[in-house]
Amino acid sequence: MDDQRVLDRIDELVKEEEELLHRHEGEGLDDDEHARLEELKLQLDKTWDYLRQRRSLREAGDDPDEASMRDGGTVEDYGKVTPYDDTEGDAPE
């Protein structure tokens, strides 16, 4: 999938997300709609990640087609920050 097709897919997902949110402004979403919204967010994260991979590979002089769509668990963990653990004693003093 080339970059333009990835961007087109991102646009489709964003439009669906916005339609879902605006359709029920002030009312909230039912369970099925909430589940779909969460799925859209995950698909957007995965698709943006894929596009970033393609761009990084291209900038490094590699083949952008070597990029792969990562699983949801991997992409969802990107935003999590873990505290620094210096119990091993190898941390600078």
N, CA, C and O atoms as CSV, one atom per row, in Angstrom:
chain,resi,resn,atom,element,x,y,z
A,1,MET,N,N,0.853,-1.176,0.000
A,1,MET,CA,C,0.000,0.000,0.000
A,1,MET,C,C,0.895,1.233,0.000
A,1,MET,O,O,1.740,1.375,0.884
A,2,ASP,N,N,0.728,2.120,-0.966
A,2,ASP,CA,C,1.567,3.318,-1.018
A,2,ASP,C,C,1.071,4.371,-0.023
A,2,ASP,O,O,-0.017,4.246,0.539
A,3,ASP,N,N,1.882,5.402,0.184
A,3,ASP,CA,C,1.572,6.424,1.183
A,3,ASP,C,C,0.225,7.081,0.942
A,3,ASP,O,O,-0.505,7.343,1.898
A,4,GLN,N,N,-0.123,7.353,-0.306
A,4,GLN,CA,C,-1.392,8.021,-0.589
A,4,GLN,C,C,-2.573,7.142,-0.177
A,4,GLN,O,O,-3.560,7.640,0.363
A,5,ARG,N,N,-2.473,5.860,-0.427
A,5,ARG,CA,C,-3.551,4.949,-0.016
A,5,ARG,C,C,-3.655,4.882,1.507
A,5,ARG,O,O,-4.753,4.769,2.054
A,6,VAL,N,N,-2.509,4.953,2.190
A,6,VAL,CA,C,-2.525,4.964,3.658
A,6,VAL,C,C,-3.200,6.241,4.140
A,6,VAL,O,O,-4.037,6.197,5.042
A,7,LEU,N,N,-2.845,7.372,3.550
A,7,LEU,CA,C,-3.469,8.641,3.929
A,7,LEU,C,C,-4.962,8.638,3.634
A,7,LEU,O,O,-5.752,9.167,4.417
A,8,ASP,N,N,-5.352,8.046,2.516
A,8,ASP,CA,C,-6.780,7.941,2.188
A,8,ASP,C,C,-7.511,7.116,3.240
A,8,ASP,O,O,-8.628,7.449,3.635
A,9,ARG,N,N,-6.872,6.035,3.691
A,9,ARG,CA,C,-7.483,5.195,4.723
A,9,ARG,C,C,-7.617,5.964,6.031
A,9,ARG,O,O,-8.631,5.846,6.718
A,10,ILE,N,N,-6.608,6.746,6.377
A,10,ILE,CA,C,-6.671,7.569,7.587
A,10,ILE,C,C,-7.837,8.544,7.473
A,10,ILE,O,O,-8.594,8.715,8.429
A,11,ASP,N,N,-7.993,9.181,6.321
A,11,ASP,CA,C,-9.107,10.110,6.107
A,11,ASP,C,C,-10.454,9.417,6.292
A,11,ASP,O,O,-11.356,9.973,6.919
A,12,GLU,N,N,-10.596,8.211,5.751
A,12,GLU,CA,C,-11.846,7.459,5.898
A,12,GLU,C,C,-12.152,7.180,7.372
A,12,GLU,O,O,-13.284,7.350,7.825
A,13,LEU,N,N,-11.140,6.756,8.102
A,13,LEU,CA,C,-11.327,6.439,9.515
A,13,LEU,C,C,-11.688,7.689,10.314
A,13,LEU,O,O,-12.558,7.642,11.184
A,14,VAL,N,N,-11.024,8.803,10.023
A,14,VAL,CA,C,-11.305,10.052,10.732
A,14,VAL,C,C,-12.731,10.517,10.444
A,14,VAL,O,O,-13.437,10.949,11.355
A,15,LYS,N,N,-13.152,10.431,9.200
A,15,LYS,CA,C,-14.516,10.832,8.852
A,15,LYS,C,C,-15.547,9.990,9.589
A,15,LYS,O,O,-16.528,10.520,10.111
A,16,GLU,N,N,-15.329,8.691,9.633
A,16,GLU,CA,C,-16.267,7.830,10.350
A,16,GLU,C,C,-16.285,8.160,11.839
A,16,GLU,O,O,-17.346,8.186,12.464
A,17,GLU,N,N,-15.114,8.409,12.399
A,17,GLU,CA,C,-15.023,8.767,13.813
A,17,GLU,C,C,-15.786,10.061,14.089
A,17,GLU,O,O,-16.554,10.140,15.049
A,18,GLU,N,N,-15.576,11.071,13.252
A,18,GLU,CA,C,-16.254,12.355,13.436
A,18,GLU,C,C,-17.773,12.219,13.271
A,18,GLU,O,O,-18.535,12.800,14.044
A,19,GLU,N,N,-18.205,11.461,12.278
A,19,GLU,CA,C,-19.642,11.247,12.075
A,19,GLU,C,C,-20.266,10.573,13.290
A,19,GLU,O,O,-21.348,10.959,13.733
A,20,LEU,N,N,-19.594,9.580,13.820
A,20,LEU,CA,C,-20.095,8.874,14.987
A,20,LEU,C,C,-20.204,9.810,16.182
A,20,LEU,O,O,-21.207,9.791,16.896
A,21,LEU,N,N,-19.199,10.615,16.402
A,21,LEU,CA,C,-19.206,11.537,17.541
A,21,LEU,C,C,-20.252,12.630,17.381
A,21,LEU,O,O,-20.953,12.959,18.337
A,22,HIS,N,N,-20.364,13.191,16.195
A,22,HIS,CA,C,-21.294,14.300,15.985
A,22,HIS,C,C,-22.743,13.838,15.913
A,22,HIS,O,O,-23.655,14.604,16.222
A,23,ARG,N,N,-22.956,12.612,15.514
A,23,ARG,CA,C,-24.309,12.085,15.415
A,23,ARG,C,C,-24.985,12.046,16.780
A,23,ARG,O,O,-26.209,12.139,16.871
A,24,HIS,N,N,-24.205,11.911,17.825
A,24,HIS,CA,C,-24.773,11.755,19.164
A,24,HIS,C,C,-24.260,12.809,20.143
A,24,HIS,O,O,-24.121,12.535,21.335
A,25,GLU,N,N,-23.983,13.996,19.652
A,25,GLU,CA,C,-23.508,15.050,20.547
A,25,GLU,C,C,-24.533,15.299,21.643
A,25,GLU,O,O,-25.722,15.467,21.370
A,26,GLY,N,N,-24.072,15.320,22.863
A,26,GLY,CA,C,-24.940,15.590,23.996
A,26,GLY,C,C,-25.722,14.385,24.486
A,26,GLY,O,O,-26.267,14.418,25.589
A,27,GLU,N,N,-25.790,13.322,23.697
A,27,GLU,CA,C,-26.554,12.143,24.077
A,27,GLU,C,C,-25.664,11.011,24.575
A,27,GLU,O,O,-26.089,10.215,25.412
A,28,GLY,N,N,-24.481,10.933,24.090
A,28,GLY,CA,C,-23.610,9.817,24.408
A,28,GLY,C,C,-23.801,8.684,23.418
A,28,GLY,O,O,-24.730,8.702,22.610
A,29,LEU,N,N,-22.940,7.724,23.482
A,29,LEU,CA,C,-22.955,6.594,22.557
A,29,LEU,C,C,-23.512,5.361,23.247
A,29,LEU,O,O,-23.340,5.181,24.453
A,30,ASP,N,N,-24.188,4.505,22.468
A,30,ASP,CA,C,-24.607,3.229,23.050
A,30,ASP,C,C,-23.398,2.289,23.059
A,30,ASP,O,O,-22.323,2.662,22.591
A,31,ASP,N,N,-23.563,1.105,23.575
A,31,ASP,CA,C,-22.439,0.171,23.734
A,31,ASP,C,C,-21.781,-0.194,22.406
A,31,ASP,O,O,-20.555,-0.242,22.304
A,32,ASP,N,N,-22.606,-0.450,21.387
A,32,ASP,CA,C,-22.052,-0.800,20.071
A,32,ASP,C,C,-21.278,0.371,19.461
A,32,ASP,O,O,-20.218,0.177,18.866
A,33,GLU,N,N,-21.805,1.566,19.610
A,33,GLU,CA,C,-21.136,2.748,19.063
A,33,GLU,C,C,-19.840,3.031,19.816
A,33,GLU,O,O,-18.832,3.407,19.219
A,34,HIS,N,N,-19.878,2.849,21.114
A,34,HIS,CA,C,-18.659,3.053,21.904
A,34,HIS,C,C,-17.581,2.041,21.488
A,34,HIS,O,O,-16.407,2.393,21.369
A,35,ALA,N,N,-17.982,0.794,21.271
A,35,ALA,CA,C,-17.036,-0.234,20.826
A,35,ALA,C,C,-16.471,0.125,19.454
A,35,ALA,O,O,-15.277,-0.043,19.209
A,36,ARG,N,N,-17.329,0.621,18.561
A,36,ARG,CA,C,-16.858,1.012,17.229
A,36,ARG,C,C,-15.893,2.183,17.334
A,36,ARG,O,O,-14.887,2.212,16.625
A,37,LEU,N,N,-16.174,3.138,18.194
A,37,LEU,CA,C,-15.281,4.280,18.382
A,37,LEU,C,C,-13.909,3.820,18.860
A,37,LEU,O,O,-12.887,4.309,18.377
A,38,GLU,N,N,-13.881,2.894,19.796
A,38,GLU,CA,C,-12.602,2.365,20.284
A,38,GLU,C,C,-11.859,1.640,19.166
A,38,GLU,O,O,-10.639,1.764,19.055
A,39,GLU,N,N,-12.578,0.885,18.338
A,39,GLU,CA,C,-11.956,0.192,17.211
A,39,GLU,C,C,-11.402,1.195,16.207
A,39,GLU,O,O,-10.315,0.989,15.666
A,40,LEU,N,N,-12.132,2.275,15.952
A,40,LEU,CA,C,-11.647,3.308,15.028
A,40,LEU,C,C,-10.359,3.938,15.549
A,40,LEU,O,O,-9.416,4.153,14.787
A,41,LYS,N,N,-10.322,4.233,16.845
A,41,LYS,CA,C,-9.118,4.820,17.442
A,41,LYS,C,C,-7.921,3.887,17.278
A,41,LYS,O,O,-6.822,4.326,16.936
A,42,LEU,N,N,-8.142,2.610,17.523
A,42,LEU,CA,C,-7.065,1.632,17.381
A,42,LEU,C,C,-6.602,1.539,15.925
A,42,LEU,O,O,-5.401,1.521,15.656
A,43,GLN,N,N,-7.547,1.481,14.994
A,43,GLN,CA,C,-7.187,1.418,13.578
A,43,GLN,C,C,-6.436,2.669,13.140
A,43,GLN,O,O,-5.499,2.581,12.347
A,44,LEU,N,N,-6.835,3.828,13.648
A,44,LEU,CA,C,-6.106,5.064,13.335
A,44,LEU,C,C,-4.681,4.998,13.867
A,44,LEU,O,O,-3.741,5.343,13.151
A,45,ASP,N,N,-4.509,4.567,15.098
A,45,ASP,CA,C,-3.165,4.448,15.675
A,45,ASP,C,C,-2.294,3.509,14.844
A,45,ASP,O,O,-1.138,3.815,14.552
A,46,LYS,N,N,-2.860,2.370,14.468
A,46,LYS,CA,C,-2.102,1.393,13.684
A,46,LYS,C,C,-1.752,1.936,12.301
A,46,LYS,O,O,-0.654,1.700,11.797
A,47,THR,N,N,-2.678,2.656,11.695
A,47,THR,CA,C,-2.440,3.172,10.347
A,47,THR,C,C,-1.423,4.305,10.368
A,47,THR,O,O,-0.561,4.378,9.492
A,48,TRP,N,N,-1.513,5.192,11.358
A,48,TRP,CA,C,-0.500,6.242,11.488
A,48,TRP,C,C,0.881,5.629,11.740
A,48,TRP,O,O,1.877,6.074,11.170
A,49,ASP,N,N,0.932,4.618,12.584
A,49,ASP,CA,C,2.198,3.940,12.859
A,49,ASP,C,C,2.778,3.359,11.571
A,49,ASP,O,O,3.976,3.481,11.317
A,50,TYR,N,N,1.942,2.738,10.772
A,50,TYR,CA,C,2.374,2.157,9.502
A,50,TYR,C,C,2.935,3.238,8.576
A,50,TYR,O,O,3.969,3.041,7.938
A,51,LEU,N,N,2.249,4.374,8.509
A,51,LEU,CA,C,2.726,5.478,7.664
A,51,LEU,C,C,4.076,5.996,8.173
A,51,LEU,O,O,4.972,6.274,7.376
A,52,ARG,N,N,4.221,6.124,9.482
A,52,ARG,CA,C,5.507,6.575,10.049
A,52,ARG,C,C,6.624,5.590,9.720
A,52,ARG,O,O,7.743,5.997,9.404
A,53,GLN,N,N,6.323,4.307,9.795
A,53,GLN,CA,C,7.321,3.297,9.430
A,53,GLN,C,C,7.754,3.472,7.982
A,53,GLN,O,O,8.947,3.462,7.680
A,54,ARG,N,N,6.784,3.633,7.089
A,54,ARG,CA,C,7.092,3.798,5.665
A,54,ARG,C,C,7.992,5.015,5.445
A,54,ARG,O,O,8.975,4.951,4.707
A,55,ARG,N,N,7.643,6.108,6.088
A,55,ARG,CA,C,8.427,7.340,5.920
A,55,ARG,C,C,9.830,7.179,6.495
A,55,ARG,O,O,10.802,7.640,5.896
A,56,SER,N,N,9.941,6.535,7.644
A,56,SER,CA,C,11.261,6.325,8.259
A,56,SER,C,C,12.138,5.436,7.396
A,56,SER,O,O,13.323,5.714,7.209
A,57,LEU,N,N,11.557,4.372,6.872
A,57,LEU,CA,C,12.325,3.486,5.995
A,57,LEU,C,C,12.809,4.240,4.761
A,57,LEU,O,O,13.960,4.096,4.350
A,58,ARG,N,N,11.935,5.033,4.178
A,58,ARG,CA,C,12.307,5.799,2.984
A,58,ARG,C,C,13.436,6.783,3.302
A,58,ARG,O,O,14.389,6.910,2.533
A,59,GLU,N,N,13.325,7.479,4.441
A,59,GLU,CA,C,14.360,8.442,4.830
A,59,GLU,C,C,15.704,7.766,5.077
A,59,GLU,O,O,16.756,8.370,4.869
A,60,ALA,N,N,15.666,6.523,5.517
A,60,ALA,CA,C,16.900,5.782,5.780
A,60,ALA,C,C,17.458,5.130,4.519
A,60,ALA,O,O,18.491,4.463,4.562
A,61,GLY,N,N,16.768,5.329,3.394
A,61,GLY,CA,C,17.227,4.746,2.144
A,61,GLY,C,C,16.785,3.307,1.947
A,61,GLY,O,O,17.270,2.620,1.047
A,62,ASP,N,N,15.863,2.849,2.787
A,62,ASP,CA,C,15.354,1.483,2.674
A,62,ASP,C,C,14.018,1.479,1.938
A,62,ASP,O,O,13.459,2.533,1.634
A,63,ASP,N,N,13.524,0.299,1.662
A,63,ASP,CA,C,12.276,0.117,0.930
A,63,ASP,C,C,11.079,0.331,1.866
A,63,ASP,O,O,10.914,-0.424,2.825
A,64,PRO,N,N,10.250,1.337,1.609
A,64,PRO,CA,C,9.093,1.579,2.477
A,64,PRO,C,C,8.092,0.426,2.469
A,64,PRO,O,O,7.287,0.301,3.391
A,65,ASP,N,N,8.137,-0.413,1.437
A,65,ASP,CA,C,7.228,-1.553,1.385
A,65,ASP,C,C,7.602,-2.643,2.393
A,65,ASP,O,O,6.872,-3.621,2.554
A,66,GLU,N,N,8.730,-2.472,3.064
A,66,GLU,CA,C,9.122,-3.400,4.125
A,66,GLU,C,C,8.389,-3.108,5.432
A,66,GLU,O,O,8.475,-3.891,6.377
A,67,ALA,N,N,7.667,-1.984,5.491
A,67,ALA,CA,C,6.887,-1.648,6.686
A,67,ALA,C,C,5.773,-2.672,6.857
A,67,ALA,O,O,5.311,-3.277,5.890
A,68,SER,N,N,5.356,-2.851,8.093
A,68,SER,CA,C,4.259,-3.783,8.351
A,68,SER,C,C,3.300,-3.183,9.375
A,68,SER,O,O,3.687,-2.403,10.246
A,69,MET,N,N,2.046,-3.573,9.239
A,69,MET,CA,C,1.029,-3.126,10.183
A,69,MET,C,C,1.256,-3.888,11.485
A,69,MET,O,O,1.206,-5.117,11.513
A,70,ARG,N,N,1.506,-3.141,12.565
A,70,ARG,CA,C,1.750,-3.784,13.860
A,70,ARG,C,C,0.428,-4.102,14.548
A,70,ARG,O,O,-0.615,-3.538,14.216
A,71,ASP,N,N,0.491,-5.009,15.507
A,71,ASP,CA,C,-0.728,-5.381,16.224
A,71,ASP,C,C,-1.152,-4.259,17.165
A,71,ASP,O,O,-0.357,-3.386,17.513
A,72,GLY,N,N,-2.402,-4.298,17.565
A,72,GLY,CA,C,-2.954,-3.253,18.412
A,72,GLY,C,C,-2.263,-3.111,19.746
A,72,GLY,O,O,-2.087,-1.993,20.231
A,73,GLY,N,N,-1.865,-4.216,20.355
A,73,GLY,CA,C,-1.194,-4.149,21.647
A,73,GLY,C,C,0.110,-3.388,21.584
A,73,GLY,O,O,0.429,-2.627,22.497
A,74,THR,N,N,0.861,-3.580,20.531
A,74,THR,CA,C,2.134,-2.877,20.362
A,74,THR,C,C,1.904,-1.385,20.210
A,74,THR,O,O,2.568,-0.579,20.862
A,75,VAL,N,N,0.979,-1.022,19.365
A,75,VAL,CA,C,0.719,0.395,19.085
A,75,VAL,C,C,0.126,1.086,20.303
A,75,VAL,O,O,0.480,2.229,20.594
A,76,GLU,N,N,-0.771,0.415,21.021
A,76,GLU,CA,C,-1.393,1.030,22.192
A,76,GLU,C,C,-0.387,1.306,23.299
A,76,GLU,O,O,-0.569,2.246,24.072
A,77,ASP,N,N,0.665,0.511,23.391
A,77,ASP,CA,C,1.651,0.684,24.457
A,77,ASP,C,C,2.626,1.832,24.205
A,77,ASP,O,O,3.396,2.185,25.099
A,78,TYR,N,N,2.610,2.418,23.021
A,78,TYR,CA,C,3.553,3.496,22.711
A,78,TYR,C,C,3.422,4.688,23.650
A,78,TYR,O,O,4.426,5.301,24.012
A,79,GLY,N,N,2.217,5.019,24.043
A,79,GLY,CA,C,2.002,6.210,24.852
A,79,GLY,C,C,2.253,6.023,26.331
A,79,GLY,O,O,2.200,6.989,27.093
A,80,LYS,N,N,2.522,4.812,26.747
A,80,LYS,CA,C,2.711,4.548,28.170
A,80,LYS,C,C,4.145,4.835,28.579
A,80,LYS,O,O,5.096,4.444,27.903
A,81,VAL,N,N,4.276,5.524,29.696
A,81,VAL,CA,C,5.592,5.850,30.231
A,81,VAL,C,C,5.777,5.033,31.500
A,81,VAL,O,O,4.917,5.021,32.382
A,82,THR,N,N,6.901,4.360,31.574
A,82,THR,CA,C,7.193,3.594,32.773
A,82,THR,C,C,8.246,4.328,33.585
A,82,THR,O,O,9.127,4.979,33.023
A,83,PRO,N,N,8.157,4.226,34.897
A,83,PRO,CA,C,9.147,4.920,35.738
A,83,PRO,C,C,10.526,4.289,35.579
A,83,PRO,O,O,10.653,3.097,35.301
A,84,TYR,N,N,11.524,5.089,35.756
A,84,TYR,CA,C,12.899,4.617,35.678
A,84,TYR,C,C,13.191,3.768,36.903
A,84,TYR,O,O,12.896,4.168,38.030
A,85,ASP,N,N,13.759,2.619,36.686
A,85,ASP,CA,C,14.078,1.701,37.778
A,85,ASP,C,C,15.593,1.544,37.842
A,85,ASP,O,O,16.202,0.965,36.942
A,86,ASP,N,N,16.194,2.060,38.906
A,86,ASP,CA,C,17.643,1.975,39.019
A,86,ASP,C,C,18.087,0.957,40.061
A,86,ASP,O,O,19.182,1.066,40.614
A,87,THR,N,N,17.245,-0.025,40.328
A,87,THR,CA,C,17.596,-1.032,41.331
A,87,THR,C,C,18.747,-1.910,40.915
A,87,THR,O,O,19.351,-2.567,41.763
A,88,GLU,N,N,19.067,-1.942,39.655
A,88,GLU,CA,C,20.174,-2.771,39.170
A,88,GLU,C,C,21.521,-2.142,39.498
A,88,GLU,O,O,22.547,-2.820,39.438
A,89,GLY,N,N,21.535,-0.880,39.836
A,89,GLY,CA,C,22.772,-0.226,40.223
A,89,GLY,C,C,23.616,0.260,39.046
A,89,GLY,O,O,24.733,0.737,39.245
A,90,ASP,N,N,23.098,0.144,37.830
A,90,ASP,CA,C,23.877,0.605,36.671
A,90,ASP,C,C,23.522,2.014,36.254
A,90,ASP,O,O,24.007,2.501,35.233
A,91,ALA,N,N,22.688,2.670,37.025
A,91,ALA,CA,C,22.303,4.030,36.693
A,91,ALA,C,C,23.416,4.981,37.097
A,91,ALA,O,O,24.094,4.761,38.101
A,92,PRO,N,N,23.606,6.048,36.311
A,92,PRO,CA,C,24.631,7.032,36.673
A,92,PRO,C,C,24.291,7.700,37.991
A,92,PRO,O,O,23.127,7.939,38.316
A,93,GLU,N,N,25.335,7.992,38.733
A,93,GLU,CA,C,25.105,8.645,40.037
A,93,GLU,C,C,25.282,10.122,39.950
A,93,GLU,O,O,25.128,10.822,40.950
